Amino acid sequence: MKRFLVLFSVAVLSVFSADRIGTTPVYKIAIEAYPSTEESRALRDFIKEQIQSTGRGQIVVSFPSSESKTWEFDKRGEATTETKTNLQSLTQVDKLVLVSQEDGQALVSFVDVLHETLEYRNALPESLSKTLVADFLSYLDKKNIYLALSHTGSSTTSQVKINSLKSSYVAGEPIRFEIETAEDNYVYVVLVPENQKGEPVLLFPNPMQSDNFVKKGERITIPDKRISFKAAPTPSKDRIRAFVTREEWKEYQLRGKKEDPFYRLLPPAVTGTKTLARSLTPPPTITSPIEQSLVNEWEYQILSR
């Protein structure tokens, strides 16, 4: 177990008005340098610029840095009792971001306040600080994509139907359903588990069904009979979300382990740390293709055996 003495900065989860169909929730991020050395402030400002110039989030005013706290996490990233108390005192806070650069090392940490866990932590020599920032931005991109897949507002006039799904399944029960579109469109179907630690899974397209351009009136069974898709092993309320778009999501990687029957939707292989010229027009975000898609959703309950 390691002990870290840090000042905290906070990222608050903010959801746009539910009346705006298709909008996505975003993270509001505050970043502080600790200790407040010239090197740490330079790293802080560089990260801020990268987030702002690429539209990865909204930088908000930092909390007062008049108090220092000790944050402790075990090898699994779980907070100790003292740290949990400190985290619980951060009301209306979603994430806690820690940035430091000292003793020849640059460090970035990302803490999930709600679940009281250390999500991300990486340290590299100061000479590789830009590589460290690129790695952190890639992680932030992945979190933003998962956030958009899970919470983009459902459309009142969706162009896709989800057929043959039940309102409840027994844990471990096979699930198979159909989709049908009103127009020729690309369709992306995602499983969003109720378990907040579970990552959204791309059910379609998949390794056996790579062509996700669905013509008007065409019925597609998901998943293919060669793939097994079963209800979660524990009781929960999971959601299947179908995204319809005229344009293919070429911005993302469809990746999965060799043994996995389904893909994960991931950021581009290289996100980069190039600072963009300031413009009155906000830059497109990594989640823009998801935000611009029409969404239909089906929620089902998983019952214990």
C-alpha positions as CSV (number, residue, x, y, z in Angstrom):
1,M,0.0,0.0,0.0
2,K,1.3,3.4,-0.9
3,R,0.6,6.8,0.6
4,F,0.2,9.9,-1.5
5,L,-0.1,13.4,-0.1
6,V,-2.0,15.5,-2.6
7,L,-4.2,18.5,-3.1
8,F,-7.4,17.7,-5.0
9,S,-9.0,18.9,-8.1
10,V,-12.4,17.8,-9.2
11,A,-14.3,16.6,-12.3
12,V,-18.1,17.0,-11.9
13,L,-20.4,15.0,-14.1
14,S,-22.9,17.3,-15.8
15,V,-25.9,16.1,-17.9
16,F,-27.4,18.4,-20.5
17,S,-31.1,19.0,-20.4
18,A,-33.2,15.9,-21.1
19,D,-35.3,18.0,-23.5
20,R,-32.4,18.1,-26.0
21,I,-32.7,14.7,-27.7
22,G,-29.3,13.4,-28.8
23,T,-27.1,15.4,-26.5
24,T,-24.5,13.7,-24.4
25,P,-23.4,14.1,-20.8
26,V,-20.0,15.6,-20.3
27,Y,-17.4,15.8,-17.6
28,K,-16.6,19.2,-16.1
29,I,-12.9,19.0,-15.2
30,A,-10.8,21.1,-12.8
31,I,-7.1,20.5,-12.7
32,E,-4.6,21.5,-10.0
33,A,-0.9,21.2,-9.8
34,Y,0.6,19.7,-6.6
35,P,3.1,20.7,-5.5
36,S,2.7,24.1,-7.1
37,T,6.1,24.2,-8.7
38,E,6.9,25.8,-12.1
39,E,7.1,22.4,-13.6
40,S,3.8,21.1,-12.2
41,R,2.0,24.3,-13.2
42,A,3.4,23.9,-16.8
43,L,2.1,20.3,-16.9
44,R,-1.3,21.4,-15.5
45,D,-1.6,24.1,-18.1
46,F,-0.6,21.8,-20.9
47,I,-3.3,19.3,-19.9
48,K,-5.9,22.1,-19.6
49,E,-5.0,23.3,-23.1
50,Q,-5.3,19.9,-24.6
51,I,-8.7,19.2,-23.1
52,Q,-10.0,22.7,-24.1
53,S,-8.6,22.8,-27.7
54,T,-9.8,19.3,-28.5
55,G,-13.2,19.5,-26.9
56,R,-12.6,16.6,-24.5
57,G,-14.3,18.4,-21.6
58,Q,-15.1,21.7,-20.0
59,I,-12.6,23.1,-17.6
60,V,-14.2,24.6,-14.4
61,V,-12.8,26.7,-11.6
62,S,-10.6,24.7,-9.2
63,F,-11.5,24.2,-5.5
64,P,-9.5,26.3,-3.0
65,S,-6.1,24.7,-2.5
66,S,-5.9,25.7,1.2
67,E,-6.2,22.2,2.5
68,S,-4.1,19.1,1.8
69,K,-5.4,15.5,2.2
70,T,-3.8,12.1,2.3
71,W,-5.2,9.7,-0.2
72,E,-4.5,6.0,0.2
73,F,-5.5,3.1,-2.2
74,D,-4.6,-0.6,-2.0
75,K,-3.1,-2.6,-4.9
76,R,-6.6,-3.1,-6.4
77,G,-7.3,0.7,-6.4
78,E,-9.8,0.5,-3.5
79,A,-9.8,3.4,-1.1
80,T,-8.9,3.0,2.6
81,T,-11.3,3.9,5.3
82,E,-9.8,7.3,5.8
83,T,-9.8,8.0,2.1
84,K,-13.4,6.9,1.8
85,T,-14.3,9.5,4.4
86,N,-12.5,12.1,2.5
87,L,-14.2,11.1,-0.7
88,Q,-17.6,11.1,0.9
89,S,-17.1,14.7,1.9
90,L,-16.9,15.7,-1.8
91,T,-20.6,16.3,-2.4
92,Q,-21.8,16.6,-6.0
93,V,-18.5,15.5,-7.3
94,D,-17.9,12.7,-9.8
95,K,-14.2,12.5,-10.4
96,L,-11.0,13.7,-8.6
97,V,-8.0,14.5,-10.8
98,L,-4.5,14.7,-9.3
99,V,-1.5,16.1,-11.2
100,S,2.1,16.4,-9.9
101,Q,5.6,16.7,-11.2
102,E,8.5,16.4,-8.9
103,D,11.6,14.3,-8.2
104,G,12.0,13.8,-11.9
105,Q,8.6,12.1,-12.3
106,A,5.3,13.3,-13.8
107,L,2.2,11.8,-12.3
108,V,-1.5,11.9,-13.3
109,S,-4.2,10.1,-11.3
110,F,-8.0,9.8,-11.9
111,V,-10.3,8.8,-9.0
112,D,-13.9,7.8,-9.2
113,V,-15.5,9.5,-6.2
114,L,-18.8,7.7,-6.3
115,H,-17.2,4.2,-6.3
116,E,-14.3,5.3,-4.1
117,T,-11.7,3.7,-6.4
118,L,-8.6,4.8,-8.2
119,E,-9.5,4.5,-11.9
120,Y,-6.3,5.5,-13.5
121,R,-2.7,6.3,-12.4
122,N,0.4,6.6,-14.5
123,A,3.8,8.1,-13.9
124,L,6.7,8.6,-16.3
125,P,10.0,10.5,-16.2
126,E,9.6,14.2,-16.7
127,S,11.2,13.9,-20.1
128,L,8.3,11.8,-21.2
129,S,5.6,14.1,-19.8
130,K,3.9,14.6,-23.2
131,T,3.7,10.8,-23.6
132,L,2.1,10.6,-20.2
133,V,-0.5,13.3,-21.2
134,A,-1.2,11.5,-24.5
135,D,-1.9,8.3,-22.5
136,F,-4.2,10.1,-20.1
137,L,-6.1,11.8,-22.9
138,S,-6.6,8.4,-24.6
139,Y,-8.1,7.1,-21.3
140,L,-10.3,10.2,-21.0
141,D,-11.5,9.6,-24.6
142,K,-12.5,6.1,-23.7
143,K,-14.4,7.2,-20.7
144,N,-16.2,9.9,-22.7
145,I,-17.2,7.3,-25.4
146,Y,-18.6,5.0,-22.7
147,L,-20.4,7.9,-21.2
148,A,-22.0,8.9,-24.5
149,L,-23.0,5.3,-25.3
150,S,-24.7,4.9,-21.9
151,H,-26.4,8.3,-21.6
152,T,-27.0,9.9,-24.9
153,G,-30.7,10.9,-24.9
154,S,-33.1,8.5,-26.6
155,S,-34.9,9.7,-29.7
156,T,-38.7,10.2,-29.8
157,T,-38.8,9.3,-33.5
158,S,-36.2,6.5,-33.8
159,Q,-35.7,4.9,-37.2
160,V,-34.9,1.5,-35.8
161,K,-37.2,-1.1,-34.2
162,I,-35.9,-3.7,-31.7
163,N,-38.0,-6.8,-31.9
164,S,-38.2,-10.1,-29.9
165,L,-36.8,-8.8,-26.7
166,K,-38.5,-9.7,-23.4
167,S,-39.0,-7.5,-20.4
168,S,-37.1,-10.0,-18.2
169,Y,-34.7,-12.9,-18.5
170,V,-33.4,-15.4,-16.0
171,A,-29.7,-15.1,-15.2
172,G,-27.6,-16.8,-17.9
173,E,-30.6,-17.2,-20.3
174,P,-29.7,-16.8,-24.0
175,I,-30.8,-13.6,-25.6
176,R,-31.4,-13.1,-29.3
177,F,-33.4,-10.3,-31.0
178,E,-34.0,-8.5,-34.3
179,I,-33.5,-5.0,-35.5
180,E,-35.3,-3.4,-38.4
181,T,-34.8,0.1,-39.9
182,A,-37.2,2.5,-41.5
183,E,-34.5,3.8,-43.9
184,D,-31.1,2.7,-45.1
185,N,-28.8,3.4,-42.2
186,Y,-25.7,2.3,-40.3
187,V,-26.8,0.7,-37.1
188,Y,-24.7,0.2,-33.9
189,V,-26.2,-1.9,-31.1
190,V,-24.7,-1.6,-27.6
191,L,-25.3,-3.5,-24.4
192,V,-25.1,-1.1,-21.4
193,P,-24.8,-3.1,-18.1
194,E,-26.4,-1.7,-15.0
195,N,-23.2,-2.4,-13.1
196,Q,-21.4,1.0,-13.4
197,K,-18.0,-0.8,-13.6
198,G,-19.1,-2.8,-16.6
199,E,-18.1,-1.3,-19.9
200,P,-20.6,-1.0,-22.8
201,V,-20.3,-3.9,-25.2
202,L,-20.8,-3.5,-29.0
203,L,-23.2,-6.3,-29.9
204,F,-23.5,-5.2,-33.5
205,P,-21.4,-5.1,-35.7
206,N,-19.4,-8.0,-34.3
207,P,-16.7,-10.4,-35.7
208,M,-19.4,-12.6,-37.3
209,Q,-21.5,-9.7,-38.5
210,S,-19.1,-7.0,-39.7
211,D,-21.5,-5.3,-42.2
212,N,-23.7,-3.0,-40.2
213,F,-25.3,-1.1,-43.1
214,V,-28.9,-2.1,-42.8
215,K,-31.3,-1.5,-45.7
216,K,-34.9,-0.3,-45.2
217,G,-37.2,-3.1,-44.1
218,E,-34.3,-5.6,-43.7
219,R,-34.4,-7.7,-40.5
220,I,-31.1,-8.5,-38.8
221,T,-30.9,-11.1,-36.0
222,I,-28.5,-10.2,-33.2
223,P,-26.3,-11.9,-32.4
224,D,-25.6,-14.4,-35.2
225,K,-26.4,-18.0,-34.4
226,R,-22.6,-18.7,-34.2
227,I,-22.3,-16.3,-31.2
228,S,-23.6,-16.9,-27.7
229,F,-25.1,-13.9,-25.9
230,K,-26.6,-14.6,-22.4
231,A,-28.1,-12.5,-19.7
232,A,-25.8,-11.4,-16.9
233,P,-25.2,-14.1,-14.2
234,T,-26.5,-11.8,-11.4
235,P,-29.8,-9.8,-11.0
236,S,-29.7,-6.4,-12.6
237,K,-31.4,-4.1,-15.1
238,D,-29.4,-3.9,-18.3
239,R,-30.1,-1.9,-21.4
240,I,-29.8,-2.5,-25.1
241,R,-29.3,0.7,-27.1
242,A,-29.5,0.9,-30.9
243,F,-27.8,3.9,-32.6
244,V,-28.9,4.9,-36.2
245,T,-26.7,7.1,-38.4
246,R,-26.3,8.0,-42.0
247,E,-22.5,8.0,-41.6
248,E,-20.3,5.1,-40.5
249,W,-18.4,5.6,-37.2
250,K,-15.0,5.6,-38.8
251,E,-13.5,7.6,-35.9
252,Y,-13.4,4.6,-33.6
253,Q,-11.6,1.4,-33.3
254,L,-13.6,-1.8,-33.0
255,R,-11.4,-3.9,-30.8
256,G,-11.8,-7.1,-28.8
257,K,-9.7,-9.9,-27.4
258,K,-9.3,-12.9,-29.6
259,E,-11.6,-15.0,-27.4
260,D,-14.3,-12.3,-27.1
261,P,-17.4,-12.7,-29.3
262,F,-18.0,-8.9,-29.3
263,Y,-16.1,-5.7,-29.7
264,R,-15.4,-2.7,-27.5
265,L,-15.7,0.8,-29.1
266,L,-12.4,2.6,-28.5
267,P,-10.8,5.9,-29.4
268,P,-8.5,6.3,-32.3
269,A,-5.2,4.4,-32.0
270,V,-3.3,7.8,-31.7
271,T,-5.2,10.6,-30.1
272,G,-2.3,13.0,-30.1
273,T,-1.5,16.1,-28.1
274,K,-1.5,18.7,-30.8
275,T,-2.9,22.1,-29.7
276,L,-5.5,23.4,-32.1
277,A,-5.9,27.1,-33.0
278,R,-8.6,28.8,-31.0
279,S,-11.8,29.4,-32.8
280,L,-15.2,30.8,-32.1
281,T,-16.6,27.5,-33.3
282,P,-16.3,24.7,-30.8
283,P,-14.2,21.7,-32.1
284,P,-16.0,18.4,-32.7
285,T,-15.7,16.1,-29.8
286,I,-14.7,12.5,-29.7
287,T,-18.3,11.7,-29.0
288,S,-19.9,13.8,-31.8
289,P,-20.8,10.8,-34.0
290,I,-22.6,9.2,-31.1
291,E,-24.3,12.4,-30.1
292,Q,-25.6,13.0,-33.7
293,S,-27.1,9.5,-34.0
294,L,-30.8,8.6,-33.3
295,V,-31.2,6.2,-30.4
296,N,-33.7,3.6,-29.4
297,E,-33.5,1.8,-26.1
298,W,-34.8,-1.4,-24.5
299,E,-34.4,-2.1,-20.8
300,Y,-34.8,-5.6,-19.4
301,Q,-34.6,-7.1,-15.9
302,I,-32.4,-10.1,-15.1
303,L,-33.9,-12.4,-12.5
304,S,-32.0,-14.8,-10.2
305,R,-32.4,-18.5,-11.0
